[in-house]
Amino acid sequence: MQVALLSNASAIILAYNHPSGNFTPHLNT
């Protein structure tokens, strides 16, 4: 569970730090 949360956090951080605006996170569905 904790690993999954950390993975989601990393994915969100990478998504928001992505240089192109085409990469939008859809993890909060």
C-alpha positions as CSV (number, residue, x, y, z in Angstrom):
1,M,0.0,0.0,0.0
2,Q,2.7,2.4,1.0
3,V,4.8,1.6,-2.1
4,A,1.7,2.2,-4.3
5,L,1.2,5.6,-2.7
6,L,4.9,6.5,-3.2
7,S,4.7,5.4,-6.8
8,N,1.6,7.6,-7.4
9,A,3.3,10.5,-5.8
10,S,6.3,10.1,-8.0
11,A,4.1,9.8,-11.1
12,I,2.2,13.0,-10.2
13,I,5.4,14.9,-9.5
14,L,6.9,13.7,-12.8
15,A,3.6,14.6,-14.6
16,Y,3.6,18.1,-13.2
17,N,7.3,18.6,-13.8
18,H,7.0,17.4,-17.4
19,P,8.2,20.0,-19.8
20,S,5.4,19.4,-22.3
21,G,1.8,20.2,-21.3
22,N,0.6,17.0,-23.1
23,F,1.4,14.8,-20.2
24,T,-1.6,15.2,-17.9
25,P,-2.0,13.0,-14.8
26,H,-5.3,11.1,-14.6
27,L,-4.5,9.3,-11.3
28,N,-7.2,11.1,-9.4
29,T,-10.1,9.6,-11.1
